[in-house]
Amino acid sequence: MSRLRESEDEAALFRRRALVAGVAVALGVLVLMAHYFRLQVVDHAQYQARSEQNRLKVRPLPPTRGLIFDREGRLLADNQLAWRLQVIPERAGDVAVALEALRPVIGLDDADIARYTEERQRHRAFQSVPVKLRLGEAELTRFALEQHRFPGFEVVPYPLRTYPMGPALAHILGYVGRISSEDEARIAEKRELREAYRGTSHIGKDGIELVYEDQLHGRVGREIVETNALGRALRTVERQPPVPGLDLYLSVDARLQLAAIEAFGNETGAAVAIDPRNGEVLALVSLPAYDPNLFVGGISFRDYNALNTDPERPLFNRALRGGYAPGSTLKPFVALAGLEYGLRTPATRVPSTGAFTIPGSTQRIRDWKVGGHGMIDLRESLAQSVNTYYLSLALDLGIDRFHDYLTRFGFGQPTGIDLNAEAVGVLPSRDWKRARFNQAWFPGETALVGIGQGYNVVTPLQLAHATAILAAGGTVHAPRLLRSTRAAHDAALQPAPRPAPQAGVVMNPAHLQAITEGLVAVLHGPTGTARAVGQGSPYQVAGKTGTAQTFGLRGGTYRESEVSRKLRHMALFMGYAPAEAPTIAIAVVVEHGGSGSRAAAPVAKRILDAWLLPPGTPSTVGDAVLGLPPAEAQPPDQTEESAEADPEAGDIDATDGNEDAADTSEPVDPTDTEARDADAAAEAESGPP
C-alpha cells in the first residue's frame, strides 16, 4: 500500500509541475506573440523608417555660388571646377597613420594636417572632413593608384571661387573662406541657416561676398541614394537639384578701376569715384591691396604673416576705413555754409596779410604764402586756398553751425554704402569733445576745423560722397555698388533696390554755382593751386587740392626733402567733372604725398581722363606734372601748404591747453574707432599708420 501511495503522490506532483510548466510556456508564447505584434503592427512604421534610413542615404547638394560682374559684364568672381580629398573618419581606421602615409602621395604638409585636425573637431565621425583642397593632376593620378590603401578617403569635385583680377578689386569684392567655428555657431542658431549650409564648406568673409552672401549662396538641393549593407551607393532614388545663387552686376567699371590703380604708380593711398547722378560707385581703390585668391582654400601661415606684418598694411581698406584730416578739401563746404547762413557773399573781400591772429590770443596761424594774398573774394579763396579766409569764416560760423551744416553732406556718419565695416570719421562738436575728452570747446579749435585740421577726420569714401552731393546740386544719393542681379544665365537683369534720394541740402542754387566757379578756378584759373594739372584738358574740372600735416612744427619751416617719407604731408584732392554737367565725382588721398597739387591732383586727373575721354586716349596729365620739384623749390603761388606755427609768434595754441589736438606724429590704428577718436593728431593729421 505504501508503494502505491507513493506512486500516486509522485504522479500528482508531476501533473502539478507539468501544469505549471505548461502555463509558463503558454505565458511565454503569449508574451512573445505580443512582442511580435508590437514589432510588426504597433511599431511597424518606426522600424520601417529605420530600415529605410539604413537603405536610403540623403546627401546634400551644395549650390553653385553666383558670379560677380562689373557694369559692363566683365567677370570679377568666378567658379572653377577643382578636386579635394576628404575622409569619413569612422571608415578610415587610424586616420593619423593614414595622413602620414598620404604625405608623399599628395604632398600633404603640416599645415594641411593642422587644418584637418581643426575641421575634424567640428564634424561627427560619419561626416566627410576635407583633408586637402585643390589637388593637382599629378596628385590625383598618384592617389588613384594608391586609393586601395586608404579606405574612407575619396576625391570629390567642388566649385572653387576665383578672382580673375586678383588684388585689383580685393577691397570691393572681399573673399570667401572656409566656414569657421564662429560661422558654424552663427549658422546653428537658426534652423533655416542650418538647412541652407548643409554640405557647404565656404562662406563670404568680407566685402561684397559677405554683404550679399544670402543672394550669392543659393539654395541647397538633395539626393536620396539607395545603398547596400556596406554603404555603397546602388542607385539614386530621388534628386532635388540645388538652386544656384544670384549673379551680381556691380556699378564698378573694371577698366576705370585698373586706370586708377595705374594712376597711383607706386604710391600708397585711396581713391573713390562716384556717379553723382545716382550714387553708383564707379571705382574704389585702396593701395596696396592683397590677392583674395590666397584666402579661398585657407591661407598659409607664411602668406598671412607676410600680409599682416607688412608696414604698408595691404589688408586695410583705406578707402572705407582710413581716417584722414581733410585739409583744404573741406573749404568748399565751409564756404558754402558761409553763403547759406548769409555770413559771406561771393563778392565779399577778406584781407590776407600772411598770418591770422585768433581773437583773444597772441598766437597766430600762418598762411602758406609769405606776406599774404591781399584782398580775397570767394573765388580766389578757393583758387589759391587762402587759409585766412576760412579761419575767419569758421569763427563767424561758430562750431555749432559748422557742425550742423556739414552734417548735411554726410561728414561724421556712415554713407550707407553696401560694404561692411565702414568707418564714420569725426565731425567735431561741443558735445563730441565733452563726451570724448570731458573738456569744453575753445574758439581756436573752431578756427582749425575751418581749414580741415584739428579734430576733423574723414574717410576717402565720405569725401567722395560729399563731393558727389555738391556735383548733384545738393541731392543726396547713397553710394551703392550693387547695380542689378540675374537669376540664371538667360534671365533678364533685375535692377537692385536703392534708397530714395534726398534733396534740399543746398537752399540757394546760386550759392552752389559760386562754389563751382571757385573750384573750376583751382585747375583752370591763372592763380589756381592745380593749374598745371588742368592745362590742356578738353573738359573743365571743378576741384580742390588739400594738404594735411602729419606732425606739428615747433618754430621752423617745413622742407619735404629733409623729413622722412612717413612724416611728409598727406596729399588730397576732391572734384567733379565735367564741371557744367558732372558725371563723376572723385576723392583721392596719396599718403605722405607732400602736396595735394603735386601728388593727389595728377592722380585724380588721370582717373577722370580714363572715364571721360575715349578709350585709348592718353591722359592730358604728363609725367612732367607728376615730377614737379619739392614744395620748397616751387614758386610760392604754385603750391599749397597747410597751416603751420608762425616762427615769429611761437607755436599754434589753438586748442588752449590741448596742444596734442593740433599736432603729433603718434600713429593710431584707424580700425579702432575709440583709439582714432582719442587723439586729434592721429585723427586729423596722421591717417592710417
RODRENDO-37460 format. One record per residue (C-alpha): residue in one letter; x, y, z. Coordinates in pm, whole numbers, padded with zeros to 5 digits, always signed. Last residue first. Layout:
<nodes>
aXYZ
...
</nodes>
This chain:
<nodes>
p+04977+10440-03966
p+04637+10526-04111
g+04564+10897-04122
s+04824+11106-03940
e+04677+11455-03934
a+04329+11482-03803
e+04254+11168-03612
a+04612+11087-03512
a+04655+11445-03403
a+04308+11468-03260
d+04376+11195-03010
a+04120+10957-02870
d+03897+10943-03177
r+04123+10700-03358
a+04165+10494-03045
e+03792+10465-02999
t+03731+10392-03365
d+03989+10116-03381
t+04034+10025-03749
p+04217+10356-03795
d+04504+10224-03579
v+04658+10537-03430
p+05001+10669-03521
e+05181+10920-03298
s+05302+11208-03514
t+05158+11492-03314
d+04989+11821-03391
a+04683+12027-03321
a+04488+11825-03067
d+04815+11746-02891
e+04827+12112-02787
n+04531+12070-02554
g+04583+12373-02331
d+04407+12632-02539
t+04341+12427-02852
a+04450+12698-03090
d+04796+12715-02942
i+04998+12732-03259
d+05366+12770-03180
g+05555+13094-03136
a+05492+13441-03279
e+05790+13476-03513
p+05805+13112-03618
d+05434+13122-03711
a+05305+12770-03649
e+05182+12594-03957
a+04862+12585-04159
s+04878+12360-04464
e+05090+12444-04764
e+04958+12488-05115
t+05198+12505-05402
q+05215+12706-05720
d+05191+13059-05578
p+05509+13024-05372
p+05728+12938-05672
q+05844+12584-05627
a+06168+12479-05456
e+06013+12449-05108
a+05747+12211-05240
p+05982+11959-05395
p+06029+11971-05774
l+05747+11872-06008
g+05763+11516-06140
l+05394+11436-06162
v+05336+11735-06387
a+05629+11635-06606
d+05490+11285-06635
g+05205+11422-06840
v+04850+11489-06734
t+04640+11518-07051
s+04585+11144-07030
p+04636+10936-07341
t+04323+10839-07537
g+04291+10460-07553
p+03928+10459-07453
p+03756+10791-07538
l+03800+11059-07268
l+03564+11097-06971
w+03638+10795-06753
a+04010+10745-06810
d+04057+11123-06813
l+03892+11149-06470
i+04130+10886-06333
r+04428+11070-06481
k+04301+11394-06330
a+04269+11235-05986
v+04628+11108-05989
p+04753+11449-06106
a+04558+11623-05825
a+04683+11392-05549
a+05061+11434-05579
r+05166+11784-05691
s+04855+11988-05608
g+04775+11795-05291
s+05127+11830-05160
g+05369+11603-04971
g+05248+11266-05097
h+05268+11121-04747
e+04961+10910-04821
v+04803+10999-05152
v+04433+11060-05091
v+04191+11096-05381
a+03823+11193-05391
i+03613+11182-05706
a+03283+11288-05855
i+03181+11165-06200
t+02905+11251-06445
p+02909+11626-06381
a+02721+11865-06609
e+02890+12210-06611
a+03203+12096-06424
p+03261+11794-06645
a+03367+11676-06400
y+03387+11656-06023
g+03645+11728-05755
m+03830+11628-05440
f+04205+11612-05393
l+04431+11514-05106
a+04801+11491-05020
m+04908+11386-04669
h+05213+11577-04554
r+05550+11411-04515
l+05639+11250-04184
k+05628+10887-04305
r+05851+10981-04601
s+06129+11102-04376
v+06190+11474-04343
e+06455+11699-04501
s+06340+11687-04864
e+05991+11797-04763
r+06107+12118-04601
y+05864+12253-04342
t+05990+12578-04194
g+06051+12632-03827
g+05902+12712-03490
r+05776+12396-03331
l+05630+12238-03641
g+05344+11993-03593
f+05326+11647-03748
t+05130+11469-04018
q+05003+11789-04175
a+04720+11788-04426
t+04746+11915-04783
g+04434+11967-04992
t+04352+12035-05354
k+04008+12139-05468
g+03818+12055-05782
a+03579+12163-06054
v+03718+12010-06372
q+03661+12159-06716
y+03685+11949-07030
p+03939+11918-07310
s+04222+11949-07053
g+04528+12126-07190
q+04632+12274-06858
g+04428+12148-06564
v+04717+11975-06388
a+04944+12281-06401
r+04651+12490-06274
a+04641+12288-05951
t+04688+12573-05698
g+04484+12806-05917
t+04621+13154-05983
p+04561+13179-06359
g+04235+12985-06335
h+04178+12641-06488
l+04253+12393-06212
v+04163+12584-05894
a+03950+12826-06098
v+03700+12548-06161
l+03659+12514-05784
g+03582+12884-05747
e+03324+12869-06025
t+03167+12562-05865
i+03135+12739-05530
a+02959+13034-05694
q+02722+12794-05869
l+02640+12632-05536
h+02545+12969-05393
a+02328+13042-05692
p+02144+12715-05633
n+02013+12853-05299
m+01896+12609-05030
v+02162+12342-05070
v+02080+12014-04892
g+01726+12020-05032
a+01701+11681-05198
q+01716+11328-05061
p+01741+11034-05298
a+01537+10720-05223
p+01745+10424-05112
r+01816+10178-05391
p+01664+09846-05497
a+01873+09637-05738
p+01763+09636-06101
q+01672+09288-06229
l+01868+09160-06525
a+01675+08924-06752
a+01734+08551-06734
d+01949+08354-06980
h+02235+08283-06742
a+02006+08250-06444
a+01875+08456-06151
r+02036+08786-06253
t+02102+09081-06024
s+02144+09456-06071
r+02352+09760-05970
l+02511+09657-05644
l+02785+09905-05550
r+02583+10186-05393
p+02666+10529-05253
a+02357+10693-05100
h+02229+10964-05333
v+02196+11309-05176
t+02078+11598-05392
g+02257+11930-05334
g+02324+12023-05694
a+02443+11676-05790
a+02807+11785-05805
l+02792+11915-05447
i+02635+11588-05330
a+02902+11396-05524
t+03171+11588-05336
a+03015+11482-05004
h+03019+11119-05120
a+03379+11145-05240
l+03484+11291-04905
q+03296+11022-04715
l+03455+10748-04927
p+03803+10892-04876
t+03738+10872-04500
v+03711+11189-04297
v+03856+11306-03967
n+03834+11663-03836
y+03973+11715-03484
g+04212+11992-03576
q+04268+12040-03948
g+04021+12095-04232
i+04070+12470-04265
g+03756+12556-04065
v+03845+12283-03814
l+04142+12497-03712
a+03941+12814-03650
t+03685+12628-03440
e+03962+12481-03228
g+04090+12832-03155
p+03745+12923-03025
f+03765+12660-02746
w+03525+12372-02674
a+03494+12249-02316
q+03657+11928-02199
n+03533+11587-02090
f+03763+11432-02353
r+03531+11222-02567
a+03185+11314-02437
r+03272+11684-02396
k+03450+11685-02732
w+03154+11526-02912
d+02901+11752-02742
r+03087+12068-02842
s+03118+11946-03200
p+03368+11763-03418
l+03282+11580-03741
v+03481+11262-03686
g+03515+10961-03916
v+03232+10710-03957
a+03428+10396-04052
e+03264+10143-04284
a+03289+09784-04158
n+03087+09609-04430
l+03005+09722-04781
d+02672+09834-04927
i+02742+10205-04886
g+02531+10380-04621
t+02746+10693-04605
p+02817+10634-04237
q+02835+10949-04022
g+03083+11223-03930
f+03053+11400-04264
g+02744+11313-04464
f+02695+11637-04656
r+02409+11758-04436
t+02630+11705-04131
l+02848+11982-04269
y+02574+12233-04187
d+02511+12124-03829
h+02877+12102-03738
f+02975+12444-03869
r+02658+12595-03723
d+02753+12469-03377
i+03129+12531-03412
g+03087+12900-03481
l+03006+13039-03823
d+03196+13365-03770
l+03494+13175-03629
a+03489+12940-03928
l+03474+13238-04164
s+03782+13396-04003
l+03989+13081-04039
y+03841+13023-04382
y+03954+13348-04544
t+04290+13337-04365
n+04366+12991-04506
v+04371+13106-04869
s+04344+12805-05099
q+04456+12999-05408
a+04158+12903-05626
l+03925+12860-05330
s+03993+13197-05169
e+04016+13340-05521
r+03653+13260-05595
l+03527+13366-05254
d+03693+13708-05254
i+04047+13792-05143
m+04209+14125-05058
g+04587+14066-05035
h+04729+13717-05073
g+04956+13706-04766
g+05306+13831-04692
v+05454+13480-04716
k+05207+13250-04884
w+05110+12937-04687
d+04909+13129-04431
r+05043+13148-04076
i+04831+13086-03771
r+04897+13344-03500
q+04911+13320-03124
t+04857+13623-02906
s+04506+13513-02819
g+04172+13683-02752
p+04079+13680-03118
i+04285+13426-03315
t+04552+13608-03511
f+04577+13517-03878
a+04903+13534-04072
g+05009+13621-04427
t+04823+13950-04466
s+04501+13817-04617
p+04221+14073-04618
v+03864+13949-04684
r+03653+14052-04982
t+03281+13970-05002
a+03188+13931-05370
p+03063+13571-05347
t+02861+13674-05044
r+02951+13598-04685
l+02780+13548-04348
g+02438+13488-04504
y+02397+13142-04350
e+02389+12979-04694
l+02693+13171-04817
g+02905+13089-04510
a+02796+12725-04526
l+02901+12714-04891
a+03246+12843-04796
v+03278+12575-04527
f+03179+12310-04780
p+03426+12436-05040
k+03699+12457-04769
l+03689+12089-04667
t+03936+11988-04939
s+04175+12229-04765
g+04276+11971-04506
p+04054+11664-04499
a+04236+11516-04197
y+04247+11146-04268
g+04092+10830-04123
g+04119+10518-04341
r+03815+10292-04310
l+03640+10272-04644
a+03900+10396-04891
r+04189+10281-04671
n+04076+09919-04662
f+04350+09759-04450
l+04469+09417-04569
p+04758+09576-04761
r+04903+09724-04441
e+05202+09928-04571
p+05416+09801-04281
d+05362+09440-04399
t+05324+09234-04081
n+04974+09106-04154
l+05036+09037-04519
a+05357+08840-04459
n+05200+08661-04163
y+04909+08557-04380
d+05136+08420-04651
r+05353+08224-04408
f+05057+08094-04208
s+04901+07958-04525
i+04569+08096-04646
g+04273+07861-04648
g+04138+07749-04985
v+03976+08083-05064
f+04213+08310-04872
l+04502+08333-05118
n+04263+08406-05406
p+04189+08739-05236
d+04526+08879-05356
y+04613+09180-05142
a+04597+09558-05180
p+04842+09848-05153
l+04661+10064-05215
s+04288+10112-05167
v+04080+10179-05476
l+03706+10221-05515
a+03582+10283-05868
l+03248+10366-06031
v+03036+10375-05716
e+02677+10444-05821
g+02528+10736-05629
n+02262+10820-05891
r+02353+11141-06072
p+02671+11198-05873
d+02840+10894-06035
i+03100+10810-05773
a+03480+10771-05781
v+03677+10670-05471
a+04055+10685-05437
a+04298+10555-05178
g+04662+10577-05077
t+05010+10435-05113
e+05222+10541-05410
n+05394+10304-05651
g+05206+10425-05957
f+04888+10588-05832
a+04750+10640-06183
e+04788+10268-06258
i+04549+10181-05976
a+04300+10437-06104
a+04327+10303-06458
l+04264+09950-06329
q+03948+10062-06152
l+03838+10260-06458
r+03862+09947-06673
a+03687+09739-06408
d+03390+09977-06403
v+03216+09941-06069
s+02834+09957-06064
l+02819+09589-05976
y+02632+09310-06151
l+02556+09018-05920
d+02469+08664-06031
l+02216+08506-05800
g+02298+08180-05628
p+02238+07846-05793
v+01933+07637-05696
p+02026+07284-05594
p+01872+06986-05775
q+01615+06768-05596
r+01706+06407-05671
e+01520+06088-05582
v+01603+05718-05578
t+01961+05739-05697
r+02108+05392-05736
l+02346+05145-05573
a+02558+05360-05343
r+02800+05164-05126
g+02711+05165-04757
l+02842+04817-04691
a+02492+04679-04638
n+02385+04819-04976
t+02291+05176-05057
e+01992+05355-05212
v+02058+05725-05273
i+01829+06019-05194
e+01954+06344-05348
r+01943+06693-05207
g+01943+07061-05304
v+02089+07360-05117
r+01963+07706-05213
g+02181+07989-05350
h+02487+08143-05182
l+02517+08466-05380
q+02193+08628-05263
d+02234+08541-04896
e+02606+08626-04901
y+02542+08977-05035
v+02730+09166-04762
l+02992+08895-04720
e+03099+08837-05082
i+03054+09209-05147
g+03326+09283-04893
d+03442+09024-04642
k+03404+08663-04529
g+03154+08505-04765
i+03106+08134-04690
h+03277+07809-04782
s+03233+07437-04699
t+02868+07377-04785
g+02719+07028-04741
r+02432+07162-04534
y+02451+07542-04543
a+02088+07634-04613
e+01944+07375-04374
r+02145+07506-04081
l+02062+07862-04185
e+01688+07791-04185
r+01718+07633-03841
k+01877+07940-03688
e+02137+07949-03410
a+02348+07678-03574
i+02455+07917-03851
r+02604+08163-03601
a+02794+07888-03421
e+02908+07747-03755
d+03043+08084-03863
e+03237+08118-03539
s+03372+07764-03580
s+03490+07862-03927
i+03331+07801-04268
r+03618+07802-04514
g+03678+08126-04696
v+03512+08362-04941
y+03666+08694-05046
g+03631+09072-05037
l+03477+09203-05358
i+03544+09573-05303
h+03877+09574-05118
a+04006+09291-05338
l+03918+09465-05663
a+04263+09497-05822
p+04426+09235-05596
g+04346+08940-05825
m+04165+09032-06144
p+04049+08676-06214
y+03908+08622-05862
t+03845+08251-05810
r+03594+08054-05607
l+03645+07678-05636
p+03344+07464-05726
y+03378+07109-05589
p+03481+06768-05722
v+03533+06471-05489
v+03837+06255-05411
e+03779+05981-05155
f+03924+05854-04829
g+03732+05602-04615
p+03970+05320-04703
f+04324+05441-04785
r+04548+05167-04925
h+04313+05093-05215
q+04349+05460-05317
e+04714+05419-05417
l+04684+05439-05796
a+04405+05698-05780
f+04611+05893-05526
r+04906+05920-05763
t+04688+06038-06052
l+04503+06300-05848
e+04834+06434-05714
a+04974+06466-06066
e+04661+06645-06184
g+04668+06892-05898
l+04456+06871-05585
r+04286+07197-05495
l+04187+07123-05137
k+04338+06883-04885
v+04189+06684-04597
p+03824+06791-04605
v+03604+06610-04348
s+03313+06387-04452
q+03066+06307-04175
f+03037+05968-04001
a+03275+06059-03719
r+03097+06385-03648
h+03238+06716-03764
r+03357+07036-03594
q+03662+06880-03426
r+03762+06727-03758
e+03795+07073-03916
e+04067+07174-03669
t+04255+06847-03718
y+04220+06881-04096
r+04363+07234-04082
a+04661+07109-03880
i+04713+06822-04125
d+04714+07062-04420
a+04957+07297-04241
d+05189+07005-04159
d+05216+06903-04524
l+05033+06666-04763
g+05215+06636-05095
i+04951+06409-05248
v+05121+06069-05232
p+05434+06159-05034
r+05234+06287-04736
l+04949+06037-04764
a+05119+05778-04540
e+05130+06031-04258
l+04761+06102-04308
a+04680+05731-04298
v+04862+05685-03967
a+04667+05973-03815
v+04340+05841-03958
d+04368+05506-03779
g+04064+05328-03921
a+03927+05515-04223
r+03558+05426-04210
e+03474+05614-03889
p+03682+05912-04009
i+03493+05977-04335
v+03770+06136-04542
q+03812+06414-04796
l+04048+06486-05084
r+03959+06787-05295
w+03915+06849-05665
a+03851+07174-05852
l+03596+07303-06102
q+03614+07680-06137
n+03373+07938-06001
d+03414+08305-06098
a+03441+08650-05941
l+03511+08967-06145
l+03381+08876-06491
r+03337+09179-06718
g+02969+09244-06788
e+02999+09619-06849
r+02884+09723-06500
d+03124+09476-06337
f+03041+09108-06291
i+03003+08873-05993
l+02907+08506-06024
g+02658+08327-05801
r+02777+08033-05592
t+02683+07688-05721
p+02453+07512-05478
p+02554+07239-05233
l+02382+06902-05291
p+02301+06744-04955
r+02303+06362-04947
v+02016+06162-04803
k+02100+05792-04763
l+01849+05511-04820
r+01893+05151-04701
n+01976+05220-04341
q+01729+05504-04333
e+01471+05284-04499
s+01515+05025-04227
r+01478+05290-03963
a+01159+05412-04133
q+01023+05058-04141
y+01108+05026-03778
q+00901+05331-03686
a+00608+05250-03915
h+00576+04893-03785
d+00580+04992-03420
v+00221+04874-03343
v+00194+04608-03611
q+00516+04413-03672
l+00715+04499-03361
r+00420+04528-03126
f+00261+04209-03259
y+00594+04025-03232
h+00617+04139-02872
a+00259+04024-02803
m+00336+03690-02966
l+00643+03653-02748
v+00443+03742-02439
l+00173+03489-02536
v+00432+03221-02605
g+00592+03287-02271
l+00254+03273-02098
a+00181+02941-02265
v+00521+02808-02167
a+00466+02915-01809
v+00119+02765-01806
g+00256+02437-01944
a+00535+02438-01692
v+00292+02496-01409
l+00066+02221-01540
a+00356+01984-01585
r+00468+02054-01231
r+00123+01985-01098
r+00091+01668-01305
f+00432+01551-01191
l+00341+01611-00828
a+00017+01414-00873
a+00207+01125-01031
e+00461+01127-00750
d+00186+01117-00490
e+00011+00829-00670
s+00335+00633-00684
e+00399+00690-00313
r+00058+00562-00222
l+00105+00251-00429
r+00437+00185-00252
s+00276+00234+00088
m+00000+00000+00000
</nodes>
